[in-house]
Amino acid sequence: MDDRYGADVLAPGWREARTKTVPRVPPERDLVVEVAADGWCGAITSVRAGQVELEDRHGRRRLFPLGPGFMVEGALVQLEAPARAPASTPVAGRTASGSFAVADARARVARPSRILVEGRHDAELVEKVWGDDLRVEGVVVEYLEGVDLLDQLLDAEPPSRERRYGVLVDHLVPGSKEERIARAVARGPHGAHTLIVGHPFVDVWQCVRPASLGIAAWPEVPRGTDWKTGVCRALGWPARDQADTARAWRRVLGAVSSYRDLEPALLGRVEELIDFVTA
């Protein structure tokens, strides 16, 4: 006799039998995909921080979270982030800066000498990569809220042989304001115990290698536009207010695991400062 109801509908696996498997597709550059929710269609331009950027035929770009909800040639797919190579993971027995880790080391009592940086983002980046080394050496990093305030600090708390200042500044290039300040301090009464070094980039964000963020290069920002705001807009990140800028920085900082994620122009300068204030 025919069984009109077929097999047991409550048998194990009955849910899976009716579930359609959505294929996982790697988000390769130039792959054209459609967002199932709103029909936005574009080619993949980059993948970073758990998001995929799509550019439509008019050149407009939007960011979408990786995962389900996309269509390729009319079929539903799930864009799956490629596994990140572990090249930036600190090697066992090494700190994030590449130094040999000191086992069971306690933080040393802070030295009178200091490393000064221009702002909070600089301090957070230095702490993330060199924090272990600095605690072993007893070096504190302070931020100035701008290199323009350096003279004021040096006059209020003059450096000495026992209290040296190592200063890291942005955009230290010939003819810049930063270079003029550095030369004036070196010639002044505090020059003997103050070392000012810097990187050539407009902002410390650029010290993070573009490849670590999944972008080809840092965007060019037109003169007269706030640099961080311009970068966020160019990359398709929200840029309405300071909160958006702060979230963008967390994304940039989150892409840094070790010294391998930073430009050599910054690496050498920080090591130089550590040597100077611990001599």
Secondary structure, DSSP 8 states (H G I E B T S, - for coil): ---TT-S-TTSTTHHHHH-----EE---TT-EEEETTT--EEEEEEEETTEEEEE-TTS-EEEEESEEEEEETTEEEEE------GGGS--TTB-TTS-B--TT-------S-EEEESSHHHHHHHHHHHHHHHHHHT-EEEE-SSGGGHHHHHHHS---SSS-EEEEES---TTSHHHHHHHHHHHSTTGGGEEEEE-SSSSGGGGB-HHHHT-SS-----TTS-HHHHHHHHTT---SSHHHHHHHHHHHHHT--SGGGB-HHHHHHHHHHHHHHH-
